[in-house]
């Protein structure tokens, strides 16, 4: 999903996100993006496709204490599996908000209870260059970044 100007041309995120963040709109934009993505994805998956989306979120989402619960609720409402949407954060944001990222990561298993869940992999610690999370259905031992949920069984 992209922002379009009045001429129908794509506006790069680098041109509008700093202003949105300054105006305190980043979290609202992230939530709108997630809501819209869930609706589109749910519709697409209802036709039999097993599509996954990758969404880039702002630092505001890392700073929002209820973001994990909000995402889990919207996924449950749409009956989407836990791996339907992959969230990605800027490395600098992960470095700046490492504690919050860890809190979110630790909250994911409980928040995602009741959703279809693939096997998840994650590294044991958050690292500055590991800000993308991907689910897997294999039992590969190759580590993925710690921003991935790891269901505790």
N, CA, C and O atoms as a GROMACS GRO file, in nm:
protein
  612
    1UNK      N    1   0.085  -0.116   0.000
    1UNK     CA    2   0.000   0.000   0.000
    1UNK      C    3   0.090   0.123   0.000
    1UNK      O    4   0.188   0.131   0.074
    2UNK      N    5   0.053   0.215  -0.084
    2UNK     CA    6   0.134   0.336  -0.100
    2UNK      C    7   0.045   0.459  -0.094
    2UNK      O    8  -0.074   0.454  -0.127
    3UNK      N    9   0.104   0.569  -0.052
    3UNK     CA   10   0.036   0.697  -0.054
    3UNK      C   11   0.052   0.756  -0.193
    3UNK      O   12   0.162   0.758  -0.249
    4UNK      N   13  -0.060   0.803  -0.249
    4UNK     CA   14  -0.056   0.863  -0.382
    4UNK      C   15  -0.085   1.012  -0.369
    4UNK      O   16  -0.166   1.054  -0.287
    5UNK      N   17  -0.018   1.092  -0.453
    5UNK     CA   18  -0.046   1.236  -0.455
    5UNK      C   19  -0.166   1.264  -0.544
    5UNK      O   20  -0.228   1.171  -0.596
    6UNK      N   21  -0.199   1.390  -0.563
    6UNK     CA   22  -0.317   1.427  -0.641
    6UNK      C   23  -0.306   1.388  -0.788
    6UNK      O   24  -0.407   1.383  -0.859
    7UNK      N   25  -0.184   1.361  -0.835
    7UNK     CA   26  -0.164   1.318  -0.974
    7UNK      C   27  -0.162   1.166  -0.987
    7UNK      O   28  -0.142   1.113  -1.096
    8UNK      N   29  -0.185   1.096  -0.875
    8UNK     CA   30  -0.184   0.951  -0.877
    8UNK      C   31  -0.045   0.891  -0.871
    8UNK      O   32  -0.029   0.771  -0.894
    9UNK      N   33   0.055   0.972  -0.841
    9UNK     CA   34   0.193   0.924  -0.832
    9UNK      C   35   0.225   0.884  -0.689
    9UNK      O   36   0.174   0.943  -0.593
   10UNK      N   37   0.309   0.781  -0.675
   10UNK     CA   38   0.351   0.736  -0.543
   10UNK      C   39   0.434   0.842  -0.472
   10UNK      O   40   0.523   0.903  -0.531
   11UNK      N   41   0.404   0.862  -0.345
   11UNK     CA   42   0.482   0.951  -0.262
   11UNK      C   43   0.570   0.864  -0.174
   11UNK      O   44   0.519   0.786  -0.095
   12UNK      N   45   0.703   0.876  -0.186
   12UNK     CA   46   0.791   0.794  -0.103
   12UNK      C   47   0.767   0.820   0.047
   12UNK      O   48   0.744   0.933   0.088
   13UNK      N   49   0.773   0.714   0.124
   13UNK     CA   50   0.753   0.726   0.269
   13UNK      C   51   0.849   0.827   0.331
   13UNK      O   52   0.814   0.896   0.426
   14UNK      N   53   0.969   0.837   0.276
   14UNK     CA   54   1.069   0.930   0.330
   14UNK      C   55   1.023   1.075   0.317
   14UNK      O   56   1.076   1.163   0.386
   15UNK      N   57   0.926   1.101   0.229
   15UNK     CA   58   0.876   1.238   0.211
   15UNK      C   59   0.762   1.272   0.307
   15UNK      O   60   0.744   1.390   0.339
   16UNK      N   61   0.686   1.174   0.354
   16UNK     CA   62   0.572   1.209   0.440
   16UNK      C   63   0.583   1.155   0.583
   16UNK      O   64   0.522   1.211   0.674
   17UNK      N   65   0.659   1.048   0.604
   17UNK     CA   66   0.664   0.991   0.740
   17UNK      C   67   0.727   1.084   0.843
   17UNK      O   68   0.676   1.092   0.954
   18UNK      N   69   0.836   1.156   0.812
   18UNK     CA   70   0.890   1.247   0.914
   18UNK      C   71   0.787   1.351   0.960
   18UNK      O   72   0.777   1.380   1.079
   19UNK      N   73   0.712   1.406   0.866
   19UNK     CA   74   0.609   1.505   0.902
   19UNK      C   75   0.498   1.439   0.983
   19UNK      O   76   0.447   1.497   1.079
   20UNK      N   77   0.460   1.316   0.945
   20UNK     CA   78   0.356   1.244   1.019
   20UNK      C   79   0.401   1.215   1.161
   20UNK      O   80   0.324   1.226   1.256
   21UNK      N   81   0.528   1.178   1.175
   21UNK     CA   82   0.580   1.150   1.310
   21UNK      C   83   0.582   1.277   1.394
   21UNK      O   84   0.544   1.274   1.511
   22UNK      N   85   0.626   1.386   1.335
   22UNK     CA   86   0.629   1.514   1.407
   22UNK      C   87   0.490   1.555   1.452
   22UNK      O   88   0.472   1.611   1.560
   23UNK      N   89   0.392   1.528   1.368
   23UNK     CA   90   0.253   1.564   1.399
   23UNK      C   91   0.185   1.463   1.491
   23UNK      O   92   0.070   1.481   1.529
   24UNK      N   93   0.258   1.356   1.528
   24UNK     CA   94   0.201   1.256   1.618
   24UNK      C   95   0.103   1.162   1.549
   24UNK      O   96   0.016   1.106   1.615
   25UNK      N   97   0.116   1.144   1.418
   25UNK     CA   98   0.022   1.062   1.343
   25UNK      C   99   0.075   0.924   1.306
   25UNK      O  100   0.004   0.844   1.245
   26UNK      N  101   0.199   0.895   1.341
   26UNK     CA  102   0.262   0.770   1.297
   26UNK      C  103   0.185   0.646   1.345
   26UNK      O  104   0.164   0.553   1.268
   27UNK      N  105   0.145   0.644   1.470
   27UNK     CA  106   0.072   0.528   1.522
   27UNK      C  107  -0.063   0.514   1.453
   27UNK      O  108  -0.105   0.403   1.421
   28UNK      N  109  -0.130   0.626   1.431
   28UNK     CA  110  -0.258   0.622   1.360
   28UNK      C  111  -0.240   0.569   1.218
   28UNK      O  112  -0.322   0.492   1.169
   29UNK      N  113  -0.133   0.609   1.151
   29UNK     CA  114  -0.105   0.561   1.016
   29UNK      C  115  -0.075   0.411   1.020
   29UNK      O  116  -0.125   0.336   0.936
   30UNK      N  117   0.007   0.368   1.115
   30UNK     CA  118   0.038   0.225   1.127
   30UNK      C  119  -0.089   0.143   1.149
   30UNK      O  120  -0.108   0.040   1.085
   31UNK      N  121  -0.175   0.189   1.237
   31UNK     CA  122  -0.298   0.115   1.265
   31UNK      C  123  -0.390   0.114   1.142
   31UNK      O  124  -0.454   0.012   1.113
   32UNK      N  125  -0.397   0.225   1.071
   32UNK     CA  126  -0.476   0.227   0.948
   32UNK      C  127  -0.419   0.128   0.848
   32UNK      O  128  -0.493   0.052   0.786
   33UNK      N  129  -0.287   0.127   0.833
   33UNK     CA  130  -0.220   0.036   0.740
   33UNK      C  131  -0.250  -0.109   0.776
   33UNK      O  132  -0.284  -0.189   0.689
   34UNK      N  133  -0.238  -0.143   0.903
   34UNK     CA  134  -0.264  -0.280   0.947
   34UNK      C  135  -0.411  -0.316   0.923
   34UNK      O  136  -0.441  -0.425   0.873
   35UNK      N  137  -0.503  -0.227   0.960
   35UNK     CA  138  -0.646  -0.253   0.940
   35UNK      C  139  -0.678  -0.276   0.793
   35UNK      O  140  -0.748  -0.371   0.758
   36UNK      N  141  -0.626  -0.190   0.709
   36UNK     CA  142  -0.650  -0.202   0.564
   36UNK      C  143  -0.588  -0.331   0.511
   36UNK      O  144  -0.651  -0.401   0.431
   37UNK      N  145  -0.468  -0.363   0.553
   37UNK     CA  146  -0.400  -0.484   0.508
   37UNK      C  147  -0.478  -0.608   0.551
   37UNK      O  148  -0.492  -0.703   0.473
   38UNK      N  149  -0.527  -0.609   0.674
   38UNK     CA  150  -0.604  -0.724   0.724
   38UNK      C  151  -0.730  -0.744   0.640
   38UNK      O  152  -0.763  -0.857   0.603
   39UNK      N  153  -0.800  -0.635   0.609
   39UNK     CA  154  -0.922  -0.647   0.527
   39UNK      C  155  -0.890  -0.701   0.388
   39UNK      O  156  -0.956  -0.792   0.339
   40UNK      N  157  -0.788  -0.644   0.324
   40UNK     CA  158  -0.750  -0.690   0.190
   40UNK      C  159  -0.703  -0.835   0.192
   40UNK      O  160  -0.739  -0.914   0.105
   41UNK      N  161  -0.622  -0.868   0.290
   41UNK     CA  162  -0.568  -1.002   0.300
   41UNK      C  163  -0.677  -1.104   0.330
   41UNK      O  164  -0.678  -1.213   0.273
   42UNK      N  165  -0.768  -1.070   0.417
   42UNK     CA  166  -0.878  -1.159   0.451
   42UNK      C  167  -0.963  -1.187   0.327
   42UNK      O  168  -1.002  -1.302   0.303
   43UNK      N  169  -0.991  -1.085   0.250
   43UNK     CA  170  -1.068  -1.100   0.127
   43UNK      C  171  -0.993  -1.189   0.028
   43UNK      O  172  -1.052  -1.277  -0.034
   44UNK      N  173  -0.865  -1.165   0.012
   44UNK     CA  174  -0.784  -1.242  -0.082
   44UNK      C  175  -0.775  -1.389  -0.038
   44UNK      O  176  -0.785  -1.480  -0.120
   45UNK      N  177  -0.756  -1.411   0.091
   45UNK     CA  178  -0.744  -1.547   0.142
   45UNK      C  179  -0.877  -1.623   0.136
   45UNK      O  180  -0.879  -1.746   0.127
   46UNK      N  181  -0.988  -1.550   0.141
   46UNK     CA  182  -1.118  -1.615   0.133
   46UNK      C  183  -1.140  -1.679  -0.004
   46UNK      O  184  -1.229  -1.763  -0.021
   47UNK      N  185  -1.059  -1.640  -0.100
   47UNK     CA  186  -1.067  -1.696  -0.236
   47UNK      C  187  -0.969  -1.813  -0.253
   47UNK      O  188  -0.950  -1.862  -0.364
   48UNK      N  189  -0.908  -1.857  -0.143
   48UNK     CA  190  -0.821  -1.973  -0.148
   48UNK      C  191  -0.672  -1.943  -0.156
   48UNK      O  192  -0.592  -2.036  -0.150
   49UNK      N  193  -0.634  -1.820  -0.169
   49UNK     CA  194  -0.491  -1.785  -0.176
   49UNK      C  195  -0.430  -1.787  -0.037
   49UNK      O  196  -0.496  -1.752   0.061
   50UNK      N  197  -0.307  -1.828  -0.028
   50UNK     CA  198  -0.237  -1.828   0.101
   50UNK      C  199  -0.134  -1.717   0.102
   50UNK      O  200  -0.016  -1.740   0.128
   51UNK      N  201  -0.179  -1.598   0.072
   51UNK     CA  202  -0.094  -1.480   0.063
   51UNK      C  203  -0.049  -1.434   0.201
   51UNK      O  204  -0.122  -1.447   0.300
   52UNK      N  205   0.072  -1.381   0.206
   52UNK     CA  206   0.128  -1.320   0.327
   52UNK      C  207   0.168  -1.178   0.290
   52UNK      O  208   0.206  -1.152   0.176
   53UNK      N  209   0.160  -1.087   0.384
   53UNK     CA  210   0.202  -0.949   0.360
   53UNK      C  211   0.315  -0.911   0.453
   53UNK      O  212   0.323  -0.958   0.566
   54UNK      N  213   0.402  -0.826   0.404
   54UNK     CA  214   0.510  -0.768   0.483
   54UNK      C  215   0.477  -0.621   0.500
   54UNK      O  216   0.464  -0.548   0.402
   55UNK      N  217   0.464  -0.576   0.625
   55UNK     CA  218   0.433  -0.437   0.653
   55UNK      C  219   0.546  -0.373   0.731
   55UNK      O  220   0.594  -0.428   0.830
   56UNK      N  221   0.589  -0.258   0.685
   56UNK     CA  222   0.689  -0.179   0.757
   56UNK      C  223   0.615  -0.085   0.852
   56UNK      O  224   0.529  -0.008   0.809
   57UNK      N  225   0.648  -0.093   0.979
   57UNK     CA  226   0.583  -0.010   1.079
   57UNK      C  227   0.682   0.091   1.135
   57UNK      O  228   0.803   0.073   1.126
   58UNK      N  229   0.628   0.196   1.193
   58UNK     CA  230   0.710   0.303   1.249
   58UNK      C  231   0.750   0.273   1.393
   58UNK      O  232   0.702   0.178   1.455
   59UNK      N  233   0.837   0.356   1.445
   59UNK     CA  234   0.878   0.345   1.585
   59UNK      C  235   0.761   0.366   1.679
   59UNK      O  236   0.762   0.316   1.792
   60UNK      N  237   0.660   0.439   1.634
   60UNK     CA  238   0.543   0.462   1.719
   60UNK      C  239   0.476   0.331   1.759
   60UNK      O  240   0.423   0.319   1.869
   61UNK      N  241   0.477   0.233   1.669
   61UNK     CA  242   0.418   0.103   1.702
   61UNK      C  243   0.499   0.031   1.808
   61UNK      O  244   0.443  -0.039   1.892
   62UNK      N  245   0.630   0.048   1.805
   62UNK     CA  246   0.714  -0.012   1.909
   62UNK      C  247   0.687   0.053   2.044
   62UNK      O  248   0.698  -0.013   2.148
   63UNK      N  249   0.652   0.179   2.043
   63UNK     CA  250   0.630   0.254   2.167
   63UNK      C  251   0.489   0.237   2.222
   63UNK      O  252   0.461   0.276   2.336
   64UNK      N  253   0.400   0.179   2.143
   64UNK     CA  254   0.261   0.163   2.186
   64UNK      C  255   0.248   0.037   2.273
   64UNK      O  256   0.265  -0.074   2.222
   65UNK      N  257   0.218   0.052   2.401
   65UNK     CA  258   0.213  -0.064   2.490
   65UNK      C  259   0.104  -0.166   2.456
   65UNK      O  260   0.116  -0.283   2.492
   66UNK      N  261  -0.001  -0.123   2.386
   66UNK     CA  262  -0.110  -0.216   2.356
   66UNK      C  263  -0.107  -0.265   2.211
   66UNK      O  264  -0.203  -0.328   2.166
   67UNK      N  265   0.000  -0.238   2.138
   67UNK     CA  266   0.004  -0.272   1.996
   67UNK      C  267  -0.010  -0.423   1.972
   67UNK      O  268  -0.084  -0.464   1.883
   68UNK      N  269   0.058  -0.504   2.048
   68UNK     CA  270   0.052  -0.650   2.029
   68UNK      C  271  -0.090  -0.700   2.051
   68UNK      O  272  -0.140  -0.780   1.971
   69UNK      N  273  -0.154  -0.655   2.156
   69UNK     CA  274  -0.291  -0.699   2.183
   69UNK      C  275  -0.387  -0.650   2.074
   69UNK      O  276  -0.478  -0.722   2.034
   70UNK      N  277  -0.365  -0.528   2.026
   70UNK     CA  278  -0.449  -0.473   1.920
   70UNK      C  279  -0.434  -0.555   1.792
   70UNK      O  280  -0.533  -0.587   1.727
   71UNK      N  281  -0.309  -0.588   1.755
   71UNK     CA  282  -0.285  -0.667   1.634
   71UNK      C  283  -0.348  -0.806   1.649
   71UNK      O  284  -0.412  -0.855   1.557
   72UNK      N  285  -0.329  -0.868   1.765
   72UNK     CA  286  -0.387  -1.001   1.787
   72UNK      C  287  -0.539  -0.996   1.773
   72UNK      O  288  -0.598  -1.086   1.713
   73UNK      N  289  -0.601  -0.895   1.828
   73UNK     CA  290  -0.747  -0.883   1.822
   73UNK      C  291  -0.795  -0.867   1.678
   73UNK      O  292  -0.894  -0.929   1.639
   74UNK      N  293  -0.728  -0.785   1.601
   74UNK     CA  294  -0.771  -0.762   1.464
   74UNK      C  295  -0.749  -0.888   1.378
   74UNK      O  296  -0.828  -0.916   1.288
   75UNK      N  297  -0.641  -0.962   1.405
   75UNK     CA  298  -0.618  -1.088   1.333
   75UNK      C  299  -0.723  -1.192   1.370
   75UNK      O  300  -0.774  -1.264   1.284
   76UNK      N  301  -0.757  -1.200   1.498
   76UNK     CA  302  -0.860  -1.295   1.543
   76UNK      C  303  -0.994  -1.260   1.482
   76UNK      O  304  -1.066  -1.349   1.436
   77UNK      N  305  -1.029  -1.133   1.483
   77UNK     CA  306  -1.157  -1.089   1.426
   77UNK      C  307  -1.168  -1.127   1.278
   77UNK      O  308  -1.274  -1.166   1.231
   78UNK      N  309  -1.056  -1.114   1.205
   78UNK     CA  310  -1.055  -1.147   1.062
   78UNK      C  311  -1.032  -1.296   1.037
   78UNK      O  312  -1.035  -1.342   0.923
   79UNK      N  313  -1.008  -1.371   1.145
   79UNK     CA  314  -0.980  -1.515   1.137
   79UNK      C  315  -0.858  -1.543   1.048
   79UNK      O  316  -0.857  -1.638   0.970
   80UNK      N  317  -0.756  -1.459   1.063
   80UNK     CA  318  -0.631  -1.479   0.991
   80UNK      C  319  -0.533  -1.552   1.081
   80UNK      O  320  -0.534  -1.530   1.202
   81UNK      N  321  -0.448  -1.637   1.024
   81UNK     CA  322  -0.348  -1.705   1.106
   81UNK      C  323  -0.239  -1.606   1.151
   81UNK      O  324  -0.223  -1.498   1.094
   82UNK      N  325  -0.166  -1.646   1.252
   82UNK     CA  326  -0.064  -1.560   1.310
   82UNK      C  327   0.045  -1.522   1.210
   82UNK      O  328   0.110  -1.418   1.225
   83UNK      N  329   0.066  -1.604   1.107
   83UNK     CA  330   0.173  -1.575   1.012
   83UNK      C  331   0.126  -1.502   0.887
   83UNK      O  332   0.202  -1.489   0.791
   84UNK      N  333   0.003  -1.453   0.886
   84UNK     CA  334  -0.053  -1.388   0.767
   84UNK      C  335   0.017  -1.256   0.736
   84UNK      O  336   0.034  -1.220   0.619
   85UNK      N  337   0.057  -1.185   0.840
   85UNK     CA  338   0.123  -1.056   0.821
   85UNK      C  339   0.256  -1.059   0.893
   85UNK      O  340   0.265  -1.101   1.009
   86UNK      N  341   0.357  -1.014   0.825
   86UNK     CA  342   0.493  -1.008   0.878
   86UNK      C  343   0.524  -0.860   0.902
   86UNK      O  344   0.511  -0.779   0.811
   87UNK      N  345   0.565  -0.827   1.022
   87UNK     CA  346   0.592  -0.688   1.057
   87UNK      C  347   0.743  -0.662   1.056
   87UNK      O  348   0.822  -0.742   1.106
   88UNK      N  349   0.779  -0.549   1.000
   88UNK     CA  350   0.920  -0.513   0.988
   88UNK      C  351   0.937  -0.372   1.044
   88UNK      O  352   0.854  -0.284   1.025
   89UNK      N  353   1.050  -0.354   1.114
   89UNK     CA  354   1.083  -0.224   1.171
   89UNK      C  355   1.220  -0.181   1.122
   89UNK      O  356   1.306  -0.264   1.091
   90UNK      N  357   1.240  -0.052   1.116
   90UNK     CA  358   1.369   0.006   1.082
   90UNK      C  359   1.471  -0.033   1.189
   90UNK      O  360   1.442  -0.030   1.308
   91UNK      N  361   1.591  -0.069   1.145
   91UNK     CA  362   1.696  -0.110   1.239
   91UNK      C  363   1.725  -0.003   1.343
   91UNK      O  364   1.746  -0.034   1.461
   92UNK      N  365   1.727   0.122   1.302
   92UNK     CA  366   1.754   0.231   1.396
   92UNK      C  367   1.645   0.237   1.503
   92UNK      O  368   1.674   0.264   1.620
   93UNK      N  369   1.520   0.213   1.463
   93UNK     CA  370   1.411   0.213   1.561
   93UNK      C  371   1.425   0.098   1.660
   93UNK      O  372   1.401   0.116   1.779
   94UNK      N  373   1.464  -0.018   1.611
   94UNK     CA  374   1.485  -0.133   1.700
   94UNK      C  375   1.596  -0.100   1.800
   94UNK      O  376   1.584  -0.130   1.918
   95UNK      N  377   1.705  -0.039   1.752
   95UNK     CA  378   1.814  -0.001   1.841
   95UNK      C  379   1.768   0.098   1.947
   95UNK      O  380   1.802   0.086   2.064
   96UNK      N  381   1.689   0.196   1.905
   96UNK     CA  382   1.643   0.300   1.996
   96UNK      C  383   1.543   0.246   2.098
   96UNK      O  384   1.546   0.286   2.214
   97UNK      N  385   1.456   0.157   2.055
   97UNK     CA  386   1.348   0.105   2.139
   97UNK      C  387   1.365  -0.045   2.163
   97UNK      O  388   1.268  -0.121   2.156
   98UNK      N  389   1.486  -0.085   2.192
   98UNK     CA  390   1.517  -0.227   2.211
   98UNK      C  391   1.436  -0.288   2.325
   98UNK      O  392   1.386  -0.400   2.313
   99UNK      N  393   1.422  -0.216   2.434
   99UNK     CA  394   1.347  -0.267   2.548
   99UNK      C  395   1.200  -0.290   2.510
   99UNK      O  396   1.143  -0.394   2.542
  100UNK      N  397   1.140  -0.193   2.441
  100UNK     CA  398   1.000  -0.207   2.400
  100UNK      C  399   0.984  -0.320   2.298
  100UNK      O  400   0.886  -0.394   2.303
  101UNK      N  401   1.081  -0.334   2.207
  101UNK     CA  402   1.075  -0.443   2.109
  101UNK      C  403   1.078  -0.578   2.180
  101UNK      O  404   1.005  -0.670   2.142
  102UNK      N  405   1.160  -0.590   2.282
  102UNK     CA  406   1.168  -0.714   2.359
  102UNK      C  407   1.037  -0.741   2.432
  102UNK      O  408   0.991  -0.855   2.436
  103UNK      N  409   0.976  -0.638   2.490
  103UNK     CA  410   0.848  -0.654   2.558
  103UNK      C  411   0.742  -0.704   2.460
  103UNK      O  412   0.666  -0.795   2.492
  104UNK      N  413   0.738  -0.645   2.340
  104UNK     CA  414   0.642  -0.689   2.238
  104UNK      C  415   0.668  -0.834   2.198
  104UNK      O  416   0.576  -0.914   2.188
  105UNK      N  417   0.794  -0.866   2.176
  105UNK     CA  418   0.831  -1.002   2.136
  105UNK      C  419   0.787  -1.103   2.242
  105UNK      O  420   0.732  -1.208   2.210
  106UNK      N  421   0.811  -1.070   2.367
  106UNK     CA  422   0.773  -1.160   2.476
  106UNK      C  423   0.621  -1.172   2.491
  106UNK      O  424   0.572  -1.275   2.538
  107UNK      N  425   0.547  -1.068   2.453
  107UNK     CA  426   0.401  -1.070   2.468
  107UNK      C  427   0.331  -1.146   2.355
  107UNK      O  428   0.216  -1.187   2.371
  108UNK      N  429   0.398  -1.164   2.243
  108UNK     CA  430   0.333  -1.226   2.127
  108UNK      C  431   0.276  -1.366   2.151
  108UNK      O  432   0.162  -1.390   2.113
  109UNK      N  433   0.349  -1.458   2.211
  109UNK     CA  434   0.292  -1.593   2.227
  109UNK      C  435   0.157  -1.595   2.298
  109UNK      O  436   0.065  -1.663   2.253
  110UNK      N  437   0.144  -1.520   2.407
  110UNK     CA  438   0.017  -1.517   2.479
  110UNK      C  439  -0.091  -1.446   2.399
  110UNK      O  440  -0.206  -1.490   2.396
  111UNK      N  441  -0.054  -1.336   2.335
  111UNK     CA  442  -0.152  -1.258   2.259
  111UNK      C  443  -0.206  -1.336   2.140
  111UNK      O  444  -0.321  -1.318   2.101
  112UNK      N  445  -0.124  -1.421   2.082
  112UNK     CA  446  -0.164  -1.494   1.961
  112UNK      C  447  -0.229  -1.628   1.990
  112UNK      O  448  -0.257  -1.704   1.898
  113UNK      N  449  -0.252  -1.658   2.116
  113UNK     CA  450  -0.319  -1.783   2.152
  113UNK      C  451  -0.454  -1.789   2.081
  113UNK      O  452  -0.527  -1.691   2.076
  114UNK      N  453  -0.486  -1.904   2.028
  114UNK     CA  454  -0.613  -1.922   1.960
  114UNK      C  455  -0.606  -1.900   1.810
  114UNK      O  456  -0.698  -1.937   1.737
  115UNK      N  457  -0.497  -1.842   1.762
  115UNK     CA  458  -0.480  -1.825   1.618
  115UNK      C  459  -0.404  -1.945   1.565
  115UNK      O  460  -0.324  -2.005   1.636
  116UNK      N  461  -0.430  -1.981   1.439
  116UNK     CA  462  -0.348  -2.083   1.376
  116UNK      C  463  -0.206  -2.032   1.375
  116UNK      O  464  -0.180  -1.920   1.332
  117UNK      N  465  -0.113  -2.114   1.422
  117UNK     CA  466   0.025  -2.069   1.430
  117UNK      C  467   0.118  -2.168   1.363
  117UNK      O  468   0.110  -2.288   1.389
  118UNK      N  469   0.205  -2.118   1.278
  118UNK     CA  470   0.306  -2.205   1.220
  118UNK      C  471   0.416  -2.226   1.324
  118UNK      O  472   0.410  -2.173   1.434
  119UNK      N  473   0.514  -2.303   1.289
  119UNK     CA  474   0.632  -2.314   1.375
  119UNK      C  475   0.711  -2.185   1.357
  119UNK      O  476   0.736  -2.143   1.244
  120UNK      N  477   0.749  -2.123   1.466
  120UNK     CA  478   0.823  -1.998   1.458
  120UNK      C  479   0.967  -2.022   1.501
  120UNK      O  480   0.996  -2.110   1.582
  121UNK      N  481   1.054  -1.945   1.444
  121UNK     CA  482   1.194  -1.948   1.484
  121UNK      C  483   1.235  -1.808   1.522
  121UNK      O  484   1.182  -1.710   1.469
  122UNK      N  485   1.330  -1.798   1.613
  122UNK     CA  486   1.385  -1.667   1.644
  122UNK      C  487   1.522  -1.684   1.706
  122UNK      O  488   1.555  -1.787   1.764
  123UNK      N  489   1.599  -1.580   1.693
  123UNK     CA  490   1.729  -1.578   1.762
  123UNK      C  491   1.699  -1.553   1.909
  123UNK      O  492   1.590  -1.507   1.943
  124UNK      N  493   1.792  -1.582   1.994
  124UNK     CA  494   1.768  -1.564   2.137
  124UNK      C  495   1.774  -1.419   2.182
  124UNK      O  496   1.716  -1.384   2.285
  125UNK      N  497   1.842  -1.333   2.107
  125UNK     CA  498   1.851  -1.193   2.147
  125UNK      C  499   1.819  -1.104   2.029
  125UNK      O  500   1.839  -1.142   1.913
  126UNK      N  501   1.770  -0.986   2.059
  126UNK     CA  502   1.748  -0.888   1.954
  126UNK      C  503   1.882  -0.831   1.911
  126UNK      O  504   1.967  -0.801   1.995
  127UNK      N  505   1.900  -0.815   1.783
  127UNK     CA  506   2.023  -0.756   1.733
  127UNK      C  507   1.987  -0.639   1.644
  127UNK      O  508   1.879  -0.639   1.585
  128UNK      N  509   2.074  -0.539   1.632
  128UNK     CA  510   2.042  -0.420   1.556
  128UNK      C  511   2.009  -0.447   1.410
  128UNK      O  512   1.932  -0.372   1.350
  129UNK      N  513   2.065  -0.548   1.351
  129UNK     CA  514   2.042  -0.575   1.210
  129UNK      C  515   1.942  -0.688   1.189
  129UNK      O  516   1.940  -0.751   1.083
  130UNK      N  517   1.861  -0.713   1.289
  130UNK     CA  518   1.764  -0.822   1.279
  130UNK      C  519   1.625  -0.771   1.312
  130UNK      O  520   1.573  -0.797   1.421
  131UNK      N  521   1.566  -0.699   1.221
  131UNK     CA  522   1.437  -0.640   1.254
  131UNK      C  523   1.322  -0.693   1.170
  131UNK      O  524   1.215  -0.633   1.166
  132UNK      N  525   1.343  -0.805   1.102
  132UNK     CA  526   1.235  -0.864   1.024
  132UNK      C  527   1.200  -1.000   1.083
  132UNK      O  528   1.288  -1.076   1.124
  133UNK      N  529   1.074  -1.029   1.087
  133UNK     CA  530   1.025  -1.154   1.141
  133UNK      C  531   0.958  -1.233   1.030
  133UNK      O  532   0.882  -1.177   0.952
  134UNK      N  533   0.987  -1.362   1.023
  134UNK     CA  534   0.925  -1.447   0.921
  134UNK      C  535   0.886  -1.579   0.984
  134UNK      O  536   0.966  -1.638   1.057
  135UNK      N  537   0.766  -1.627   0.956
  135UNK     CA  538   0.728  -1.760   1.005
  135UNK      C  539   0.783  -1.867   0.911
  135UNK      O  540   0.822  -1.840   0.798
  136UNK      N  541   0.783  -1.987   0.961
  136UNK     CA  542   0.824  -2.098   0.876
  136UNK      C  543   0.740  -2.219   0.911
  136UNK      O  544   0.693  -2.232   1.024
  137UNK      N  545   0.721  -2.306   0.816
  137UNK     CA  546   0.649  -2.429   0.844
  137UNK      C  547   0.744  -2.547   0.843
  137UNK      O  548   0.702  -2.662   0.853
  138UNK      N  549   0.874  -2.519   0.831
  138UNK     CA  550   0.973  -2.626   0.835
  138UNK      C  551   1.037  -2.630   0.972
  138UNK      O  552   1.014  -2.542   1.055
  139UNK      N  553   1.116  -2.730   0.996
  139UNK     CA  554   1.186  -2.740   1.124
  139UNK      C  555   1.333  -2.703   1.110
  139UNK      O  556   1.418  -2.752   1.185
  140UNK      N  557   1.363  -2.616   1.016
  140UNK     CA  558   1.500  -2.571   0.995
  140UNK      C  559   1.552  -2.507   1.123
  140UNK      O  560   1.476  -2.445   1.197
  141UNK      N  561   1.679  -2.521   1.148
  141UNK     CA  562   1.737  -2.463   1.268
  141UNK      C  563   1.803  -2.330   1.241
  141UNK      O  564   1.859  -2.269   1.333
  142UNK      N  565   1.798  -2.281   1.118
  142UNK     CA  566   1.857  -2.152   1.087
  142UNK      C  567   1.782  -2.045   1.167
  142UNK      O  568   1.660  -2.036   1.157
  143UNK      N  569   1.854  -1.963   1.245
  143UNK     CA  570   1.786  -1.865   1.330
  143UNK      C  571   1.730  -1.748   1.248
  143UNK      O  572   1.787  -1.708   1.146
  144UNK      N  573   1.620  -1.695   1.296
  144UNK     CA  574   1.564  -1.572   1.244
  144UNK      C  575   1.567  -1.470   1.357
  144UNK      O  576   1.587  -1.507   1.473
  145UNK      N  577   1.547  -1.344   1.327
  145UNK     CA  578   1.555  -1.240   1.429
  145UNK      C  579   1.455  -1.259   1.542
  145UNK      O  580   1.352  -1.324   1.526
  146UNK      N  581   1.488  -1.200   1.655
  146UNK     CA  582   1.406  -1.216   1.775
  146UNK      C  583   1.278  -1.138   1.772
  146UNK      O  584   1.199  -1.148   1.866
  147UNK      N  585   1.252  -1.062   1.669
  147UNK     CA  586   1.124  -0.992   1.663
  147UNK      C  587   1.014  -1.088   1.620
  147UNK      O  588   0.899  -1.047   1.606
  148UNK      N  589   1.048  -1.215   1.600
  148UNK     CA  590   0.949  -1.315   1.566
  148UNK      C  591   0.889  -1.375   1.694
  148UNK      O  592   0.961  -1.397   1.791
  149UNK      N  593   0.760  -1.400   1.694
  149UNK     CA  594   0.701  -1.466   1.811
  149UNK      C  595   0.743  -1.610   1.819
  149UNK      O  596   0.758  -1.677   1.717
  150UNK      N  597   0.763  -1.656   1.937
  150UNK     CA  598   0.799  -1.795   1.958
  150UNK      C  599   0.700  -1.854   2.057
  150UNK      O  600   0.715  -1.833   2.178
  151UNK      N  601   0.601  -1.926   2.010
  151UNK     CA  602   0.503  -1.982   2.104
  151UNK      C  603   0.572  -2.073   2.205
  151UNK      O  604   0.654  -2.158   2.172
  152UNK      N  605   0.535  -2.051   2.329
  152UNK     CA  606   0.589  -2.136   2.435
  152UNK      C  607   0.491  -2.248   2.457
  152UNK      O  608   0.373  -2.224   2.482
  153UNK      N  609   0.537  -2.367   2.450
  153UNK     CA  610   0.448  -2.483   2.463
  153UNK      C  611   0.469  -2.548   2.597
  153UNK      O  612   0.404  -2.648   2.629
   0.00000   0.00000   0.00000
